Amino acid sequence: MRPISVSSHRLRRQSALMVKETPTDEGLKIQGIRKSFKATGGQSVLILDDVTFSIPKNKFVVLFGPNGSGKSTLLSIIAGVMYPDAGSLTLARPGGESFRSDLVFQNYRDSLYPWLNALDNIAFPLTLQGVPKKRRREEAAALLERIGADILRKSEYLKYPYQLSGGQQQLVSIARSLVTNPDLLLLDESFAALDHDTRYLMQDVVVDIWERMKFYVLFISHSIWEAVYMGDILVILSKKPAHVLDIIDIPLPRPRKREVEFSQDFFDLRSRALKVFEEELYGSP
Amino acid sequence: MEAPRLRRLVGPLVLLSIWHVISNSGLVNKVLLPTPTETLLVFTQAEKITALFAAASRTTLLSLSGFIIAATLGTILGIVVGWFSSIYDIFDLVIEFFRALPAAALLPPILLLFGIGNLAKIVLVSFACGLIVLVNTASGVRRRNPIRTMVAQIEGATKLQILFRVVLPEALPSVVIGLRISASLALILTVVAEMFISTDEGLGRRIVEAQSLFRYAEMYAAILVAGGLGFCFNKALVKVSDRFVHWAGK
């Protein structure tokens, strides 16, 4: 076991992540992550306190927690743009040590490049790797056709972000994260800026993409209903400083249809999660 | 022509009419304010047109040279100042001071240092306009969106890639605003400098000369040409802006 830079052959980004070869795929273990920041005034504020959970292969993991509980900080650490003060990230799986993660931000307006059209936005990571323009556009178009044919039509591929709807822009930003075939996809409240209809649609689109591409996934949601509808495992964080309050298995069958939202199982799971969350926020009833 | 385009002509026509009425009304001495017709008649005389055209070309050439130097140096230095916070901190006050200083006030010392020729004019224009481009470029680079940089970092971009593929395109709208302000200022300063420096026949010189020779119609004609020149400069930069930063602010 040794630290490597994420996808060592092309990325210069260092990460706290270690890769371990094991005969079975044990997934990504997040262990004892601790992180504090210097606040104005000099004293340090503890944001993450001993966060531990794992992301198994073939499970859609959703992270849910109160506002300001450090979810985005945790994501930045897993994505490798920030270092934890303590704790470890270990990926245990068969096969090579090359590993790549990617992050879909909440706000597509901030994260897309307004000077690039949809196709070039998606191909941006390939641009950085020096892939020739024609080939990277072909790859971006092929990916779009696979994951978003209903949302973004071919005639719209060369449009700029400001000419696309919110859902289309978020699809572009998801596609950009997928174009380099990451092993782990992190989504940071990626639907929060979408309207209700589009949000419905994108929930199914993302789960569908995941079912076909089978990357490890960690999805941060601000909605219990969304978390239960999309996830197989729901990780609930406490208030700041965050630790894991509860991990709830969601054994609803897949592929899920929207009807599942009206089932007793769905209702019970949602209530259970809500109870954990509200007890944390308002104390025991 | 459609209605909206016709409507755009109403303003200029109203202005010409007011000019006409005032100069005929006896409110002002008619010698000092010739009618628009008299002024426009200047443009029917071949030798006057040739002279005005030559003057306009000179003025354009001078302001354009200054503008191009300002655009090049201002953008490059603006990137450096904007990218390195320490350099920004060191030069911030100096830059702010010289930017706030009315540039025309620098003409006399520049004449002393660079002589009474075209060099002095170009130095004045490059310096004043360069500062504006610099300040706008630096602020565009500094006010970049941290998320866009983080996206590139996550994708494994090098510092240089972040600079050229993310930060510079992001600063571009701000750079273009600096260029637009500079283009107008370049023309203003060139004309002012020409009024001071009588070494050649620019528009500023024509205006002063026509005034001192009591050829007031010619003076107003030259002013109209200077106005038209400024109008074209600005239009050209709006075109550039629409072409390259159509996405700005959207």
Interface residues (C-beta under 8 A of the other chain):
Chain A: V6 S7 R10 L11 R12 R13 A79 G80 V81 S101 D102 L103 F105 N107 D110 S111 Y113 P114 W115 F124 P125 T127 L128 Q129 Y160 P161 Y162 R176 T180
Chain B: N145 I147 R148 M150 V151 A152 Q153 I154 E155 G156 A157 T158 Q161 R165 V166 P169 E170 L172 V245 H246 W247 A248 K250
